Amino acid sequence: MSEETLSNLSTETRSFEPPAELAAAANVKADAYAAADADRLAFWAEQAGRLDWAEPFTQVLDWSNAPFAKWFVGGKLNIAHNCVDRHVEAGRGDQVALHFVGEPGDTRDITYAQLKDEVSRAANALEELGIEPGDRVAIYLPMIPEAVIAMLACARVGATHTVVFGGFSADALASRIADCNAKLVITADGGYRRGAPSALKPAVDEALVKIDNDNTAIVENVLVVRRTGQDVAWNGDIDVWWHEVVDESSEIHEAKAFDAEHPLFVMYSSGTTGKPKGILHTTGGYLVGTAYTHHAVFDLKPETDVYWCTADVGWITGHSYIVYGPLANGVTQVLYEGTPDSPHKGRWWEIIEKYKVTLFYTAPTAIRTFMKWGRSIPDGFDLSSLRLLGSVGEPINPEAYMWYRDVIGGDRCPIVDTWWQTETGMMMISPLPGVTAGKPGSAMTALPGVGADVVDEAGVPVPNGSGGYLVLTEPWPSMLRTLMGDDERFVDTYWSRFKEQGYYFAGDGAKKDEDGAIWLLGRVDDVMNISGHRLSTTEIESALVSHPRVAEAAVVGAADETTGQAIVAYVILREGALAEATQGEELVAELRNHVAKEIGAIAKPRSIMLVPELPKTRSGKIMRRLLKDVAENRVVGDTTTLADSNVMDLIAAGAKTST
Ligand code: 6R9
């Protein structure tokens, strides 16, 4: 990555000190870094003390067969016991674990004592259905309490779950069921989405037909939660109702302890090409890593905080920071079923006001959507309960950061911009809210106990002020253990690029600023080469979003005869912006000049298209690959992982008329 490019990005000089009161009472203070540096394994052994171990471990890390790690060797524990039972045993059974909010407005408060009963019943039901330790269970549910209960019940009986996001198609579901050989599928009749019931069970039926035809898997039962009450086709040989088997089961269930390296779950990554990668996480290290980071980064005070993470349990963020980390810490949290604009665009703020949410964790894409809708909507609600805000999923543009800080956080809440991946299992690079002065757009530094650096092609750490590839230099407890059934692909994908150094290759470009803080620049495949200059898509997107009329932007490098690649930008305007501009063309010219002014003439987009929406995966990541197809006048590729498949038709139609 050229110096030129990188020095351009960080013209950002603002920084925000932690609020004094929060800093004084913070769970984790500055000395944590030094303590972890002095003896990293002792540090993680100490963090393992947050959990109840049925049998203590004899070794913190066995790295003798690197990159295949074993953490907390010899230790045994039960995850459901740690996430539920022990809080009840500690006298906190009456504390609410989940404030469930259904999209149609139904609500359910579930205490830890009730959660224990539900998880135990579900665990008994799974065993009655023949599920044994090591069996795989696919979970395809809406964001309802049963999703959390099903995951914990699997963990309780030692079954390995794979949660498939409810928005995925029958085909995607079939390939995941087949890849991990699931014995049971847990689903619902449907869920609520944008004010209407949306069926789920038909997709399972379709997936099973496909699998039967291919003769690839062994699904014995489908366990169906009744959520919407809509009609479902029923196969009496395999289908069973949740309320018939779970509700009828005993609430007494003995949780057996499993080995620290017992497989906990497989999460298929939203890989855009090829076979999905089944990322495998195990028991002890995963829970230690997620519990510690949730405690440290959110400064969680379990007795008084109300936490809300808006992710879906179908994604890693939902696994690590709705289910496992938070419940291990005995949190009270909100679980919301629906979309942010149903039945109105203030729904999230209404929920924060009602439950007095103190810790809020969401994604930049959501923040930019709210920016587009305008501040008058959140301004209509009392958000004064909030004390800390989190961001995850992609780089947060300084503009979105400032809006989040000002409009949602009332200029008083620190923002933790947390960099991590499905593979890392836990947050890796993030500010500590009581310690770090946060800079808008930077994830700052590796958390205590974590080793991260930015290196050049040869694997040599770059000096401050330069950029390169983000690597993780030390093993960490919640690291992926392998790709399901494909050790070779695991080694190739993550450990071969910097084999000599033994670094984990994250696939992200990054730079270190003059203070050594890390700025993420997007996936390395999102780095463009314009006339021999390297420019990151993020950098140009940030410049566009800093224009007052722009709500959201996506940038791709399209093949160009003269410059190698040329910059093509897709821009969503803020509400009303087009009406204010005399003409679209004038505004486009203004935006091109704006980018030139912010970054330099080299970064001026060749073309800018004003679009109503951007193509996003269901986890909110912009699918630049598809935009590249449009920019290069190709037939648009596979759109099956898009949240809304109509978006590309709209964009392609616009592109034809504007060129
Ligand atoms: C948790 C999650 C991982 C990729 C990662 C990076 C991007 C996530 C980020 C971020 C900049 C942040 N990413 N958090 N980039 N700043 N705070 O999103 O996992 O779905 O596996 O995606 O997301 O590119 O490599 P996953």
Residues whose N, C-alpha, C, O or C-beta is under 5 A from the ligand:
A	BS01	6R9	S391 V392 G393 E394 P395 I396 D417 T418 W419 W420 Q421 T422 E423 A443 A506 D508 L520 G522 R523
